[in-house]
Amino acid sequence: MNQKYPKNFARFYDTIYSKMRHGDDSQFFLDLVKKTGGRVLEVGVGTGRLFTEALDAGADIYGIDISPAMLDILYDKLDKDQHYRLKEQCITSFSFNEKFELVIAPFRVFMHLNDKEDQIKALNNVYDQLNKNGVFVFDVFNPDLSILQNGIDNQTDFEGEYEPGRKLKRTVSSMPDLANQVINVLFRLDWEEENGPGTEEWETSLRYFFRYELEHLVERSKFESYYIAGDFEGNAIGSNSREFIVTCRKTST
Ligand SMILES: C[S@@+](CC[C@H](N)C(=O)[O-])C[C@H]1O[C@@H](n2cnc3c(N)ncnc32)[C@H](O)[C@@H]1O
């Protein structure tokens, strides 16, 4: 399964998610970056939806991502003298010469890790790259059981213009694989181009997590303490929680 974001999905990412996602998590992560200070790393930095705002606000922020197409969009947004802040690396194996106060993996990055070996590797690798008292924060969704069971059949989740007069549409189908605890997602983009219509499909999979599985997972890792909130306001998990926001703390050196 291809976990790297293809070229046109990177190209239209900001158009789609500035409408679909903006506001849900951005204030939470930006406040966290400002409050923490020091060196910050965004894992799965993508096109810089949060990264550029944090950098503009004066944060000493770095970014890694496995998708060159996503990083290319972000490179174009940054002054050349800031390019050193980005690296094409994976959460399970990245390393930097200096450690971080805070590592964040916003917007489902962790759900791209399908195997438990990779999930543990990722947690432990992040741990190794943190200073004492450093924190790792990531979010995954709390699975909606009816969507899990029924899947989604060819639903249009975005329709708009990506530039004046040029239409873009995204449709999504999802097929749950309950045995492997993944959702297989088929995205399709259709857009208008100067020389005719464009289209691209991308099939990928997202690993979903249950609350106690997440607790066991973090408890198996090197992190000494953690808290899982049910929303971006920090409230405890309840029956209406749509998110799991996991904050893992490293308390030893
Ligand atoms: C939904 S996007 C989120 C991008 C950005 N954090 C945001 O909030 O808009 C997920 C990103 O995670 C990256 N990613 C997926 N698996 C990864 C891995 N193993 N290591 C690093 N980045 C990964 C993808 O390439 C993609 O850019």
The ligand as a Gaussian input file, in Angstrom:
#p B3LYP/6-31G(d) Opt

LIG

0 1
 C       -2.694000      14.245000       6.717000
 S       -1.064000      14.770000       6.371000
 C       -0.771000      15.924000       7.694000
 C        0.185000      17.024000       7.278000
 C        0.336000      18.132000       8.314000
 N        0.850000      17.622000       9.574000
 C       -0.993000      18.845000       8.548000
 O       -1.441000      18.882000       9.707000
 O       -1.567000      19.356000       7.591000
 C       -0.061000      13.379000       6.875000
 C        1.409000      13.573000       6.508000
 O        2.153000      12.553000       7.178000
 C        3.173000      12.110000       6.298000
 N        3.594000      10.769000       6.736000
 C        2.937000       9.598000       6.592000
 N        3.629000       8.595000       7.111000
 C        4.781000       9.137000       7.618000
 C        5.922000       8.593000       8.275000
 N        6.031000       7.285000       8.484000
 N        6.913000       9.449000       8.660000
 C        6.812000      10.775000       8.393000
 N        5.760000      11.343000       7.771000
 C        4.758000      10.536000       7.388000
 C        2.501000      12.129000       4.931000
 O        3.437000      12.125000       3.889000
 C        1.694000      13.425000       5.024000
 O        2.426000      14.527000       4.565000

